[in-house]
Amino acid sequence: MTSHLSETGLRALAEEADALLRDAPAAAVVRWARGTFGARVVVASSMADTHLVHMAQAAAPGIDVLFLDTGYHFPETIGTRDAVSAAYDVSVLTITPLRTVAEQDAQHGPQLHDRDPDLCCALRKVEPLERGLLPYDAWITGMRREDAPTRADIPVIGYDAKRNMVKISPLATWTQDDVDDYIRDNNVLINPLYLDGYTSIGCAPCTRRPLPGEDPRAGRWAGLGKTECGLHT
């Protein structure tokens, strides 16, 4: 099993594996990740959905799942995390920001998410993710190419130069129909907000239901010209 390879080694490993597995079934990619990295691979999940976690626990029982509790999540999202922890064969690890919402308000003023959403995401998502990923050599994400133009060319297995890790996106080629079919066929746990008109779920202050005809991610940071939280940039 791989452990703390050099930048050159990890980059070469990612390129070789992507060439081999770019057209492989998603579950096979997860099995490769577990076989290659053992306990040093983790699934990152916002618990907006759980199909990736469901697949991971089937392909790699007991795998670690990293959840960032920003302090701003919908209650339904926290409930989904708790349901996943109880129902799936995974180890859910909850990472919190260095400061509570109240402490952040005291330092930066209230509702930072409205005034400087990039800084709010940096404090409550990006920094906690960096800490959460430190014990690992690879991380698995639910990113899909059709999610957004910024994700259109993501590899199934790539090198994350920012963190010197292998970044694995087994669902990169999936369409929304593929997701819906997997959820239906496998009786996957669903965040209740999806049943209430939400199509992309983040922190409560920065998420709304999309309007008819809008892009599914239009409800994220609506009106702010922001499309990514910074976790994948």
C-alpha positions in Angstrom: 0.0 0.0 0.0 1.1 3.5 -0.8 2.2 5.9 2.0 3.6 9.4 1.6 5.0 9.1 -1.9 6.9 12.0 -3.3 5.2 14.5 -5.5 6.7 12.8 -8.6 5.6 9.4 -7.4 2.0 10.5 -6.6 1.7 12.3 -9.9 3.0 9.3 -11.9 0.7 7.0 -9.9 -2.3 9.2 -10.7 -1.5 9.5 -14.4 -1.0 5.7 -14.8 -4.1 4.9 -12.8 -6.3 7.4 -14.8 -5.2 5.9 -18.1 -6.1 2.4 -16.8 -9.3 3.3 -15.0 -10.8 6.3 -16.7 -13.5 4.2 -18.3 -13.9 1.7 -15.4 -17.1 1.4 -13.3 -17.1 3.8 -10.4 -17.1 1.0 -7.8 -13.9 -0.4 -9.4 -12.2 2.9 -9.0 -13.1 3.0 -5.3 -11.8 -0.6 -4.9 -8.6 0.5 -6.6 -8.2 3.4 -4.2 -8.7 1.2 -1.2 -6.4 -1.4 -2.5 -3.7 1.2 -3.3 -3.9 3.5 -0.3 -5.5 1.3 2.4 -6.5 3.4 5.4 -4.9 6.5 3.9 -7.8 7.2 1.5 -10.8 9.1 2.6 -14.2 10.0 1.1 -15.2 13.7 1.3 -18.9 14.3 1.6 -21.0 17.3 2.3 -24.0 15.0 3.0 -26.0 17.0 0.4 -26.3 13.5 -1.2 -25.1 10.1 -0.1 -24.8 8.0 -3.3 -21.0 8.2 -3.3 -20.8 7.2 0.4 -23.2 4.3 -0.3 -21.0 3.1 -3.1 -17.8 3.6 -1.1 -19.0 1.5 1.8 -20.0 -1.3 -0.5 -16.7 -1.3 -2.3 -14.5 -0.5 0.7 -16.3 -1.3 4.0 -15.3 0.8 7.0 -13.8 3.6 4.9 -13.4 7.0 6.5 -15.8 9.7 5.4 -14.9 13.3 6.1 -17.7 15.8 6.8 -17.2 19.5 7.3 -19.6 20.9 9.8 -19.5 24.6 8.9 -21.9 25.7 11.6 -24.3 26.9 8.8 -25.7 23.6 7.6 -29.4 22.9 7.2 -30.8 20.7 10.0 -31.7 18.2 7.3 -28.0 17.9 6.2 -26.9 17.2 9.8 -29.7 14.6 10.0 -28.4 13.0 6.8 -24.9 12.8 8.3 -26.3 11.1 11.4 -28.4 8.7 9.3 -25.4 7.8 7.1 -23.3 7.1 10.2 -25.9 4.8 11.6 -26.9 3.0 8.4 -23.7 2.7 6.3 -20.5 0.8 7.0 -18.3 3.9 7.2 -16.5 5.9 9.8 -17.8 9.5 9.7 -15.3 12.0 10.9 -16.8 15.5 11.5 -14.3 18.4 11.2 -15.3 21.8 12.5 -13.8 25.3 11.8 -11.3 26.8 14.2 -13.9 29.3 15.4 -17.6 28.9 16.1 -20.0 31.1 14.2 -20.3 33.4 17.2 -16.5 33.7 17.4 -16.2 34.5 13.7 -19.0 37.1 14.1 -17.0 38.7 16.9 -13.9 38.9 14.8 -15.2 39.7 11.3 -18.7 41.0 12.0 -22.0 39.1 11.5 -23.1 37.6 8.3 -19.7 37.4 6.7 -21.2 35.1 4.1 -23.1 38.0 2.7 -20.2 40.5 2.7 -17.3 38.3 1.8 -18.4 34.8 0.9 -15.0 33.8 -0.3 -13.5 34.5 3.2 -16.3 32.8 4.9 -15.8 29.6 2.8 -12.1 29.8 3.4 -12.6 29.9 7.2 -15.4 27.4 7.4 -14.7 24.9 4.6 -11.3 25.2 3.1 -9.2 25.4 6.2 -11.0 22.6 8.0 -10.7 20.4 4.9 -6.9 21.0 4.9 -6.7 19.8 8.5 -9.0 16.9 7.8 -7.0 15.6 4.9 -3.6 15.7 6.6 -3.6 12.0 7.6 -4.3 10.8 4.1 -2.5 10.3 0.7 -5.7 10.3 -1.4 -9.2 11.6 -1.2 -12.4 10.6 -3.1 -14.9 13.2 -4.2 -18.4 13.1 -5.8 -17.5 15.7 -8.5 -19.0 15.2 -11.9 -18.1 16.8 -15.1 -21.6 17.9 -15.9 -21.9 19.7 -12.5 -20.4 23.0 -13.8 -18.2 24.4 -16.6 -15.4 24.6 -14.0 -15.5 20.8 -13.7 -15.9 19.8 -17.3 -12.5 18.3 -17.7 -11.8 16.7 -14.3 -10.0 13.4 -14.5 -11.3 10.2 -12.8 -7.9 10.0 -11.0 -5.7 13.1 -10.8 -2.9 14.7 -8.9 -3.9 17.4 -6.4 -0.8 19.6 -6.5 -2.2 21.9 -3.8 -2.2 19.2 -1.2 0.3 16.7 -2.7 -2.4 14.0 -2.8 -4.2 11.8 -5.3 -7.7 13.1 -6.0 -10.2 10.5 -7.1 -13.5 11.3 -8.7 -15.1 8.0 -9.6 -18.4 9.6 -10.7 -16.7 12.1 -13.0 -18.5 10.7 -16.1 -21.9 10.2 -14.5 -24.9 12.1 -15.6 -27.8 13.1 -13.4 -29.7 10.2 -14.8 -26.9 7.9 -13.7 -27.1 9.3 -10.2 -30.9 9.0 -10.1 -30.8 5.4 -11.3 -28.2 4.5 -8.7 -30.2 6.1 -5.9 -33.4 4.3 -7.0 -31.8 0.9 -7.6 -29.9 0.9 -4.3 -32.4 2.6 -2.0 -29.9 5.3 -1.1 -30.5 7.7 1.8 -31.7 11.0 0.4 -31.2 14.5 2.0 -34.9 15.6 2.5 -34.1 19.0 1.0 -34.0 17.3 -2.5 -37.7 16.4 -1.9 -38.4 20.1 -1.2 -37.2 21.6 -4.4 -33.5 22.0 -3.7 -31.1 20.7 -6.4 -27.7 21.7 -5.0 -27.2 22.0 -1.3 -24.6 23.9 0.7 -24.8 26.1 3.7 -28.2 27.4 4.6 -27.5 31.2 4.2 -26.1 30.7 0.8 -28.5 28.1 -0.7 -31.9 28.6 -2.2 -34.2 26.5 -4.4 -33.5 27.2 -8.1 -36.2 29.0 -10.1 -38.0 27.2 -12.9 -35.6 26.9 -15.9 -32.5 27.8 -13.9 -29.3 25.7 -13.7 -29.4 23.2 -10.9 -26.5 25.0 -9.1 -28.1 28.5 -9.6 -29.3 28.4 -6.0 -25.8 28.4 -4.6 -24.5 31.9 -3.8 -27.3 33.4 -5.9 -26.6 36.9 -7.1 -23.0 36.9 -5.9 -21.1 35.7 -9.0 -19.6 32.8 -7.0 -19.8 29.3 -8.3 -17.3 27.3 -6.1 -16.5 27.2 -2.4 -12.8 26.8 -2.9 -12.5 23.1 -1.9 -11.8 22.1 -5.5 -9.7 25.0 -6.7 
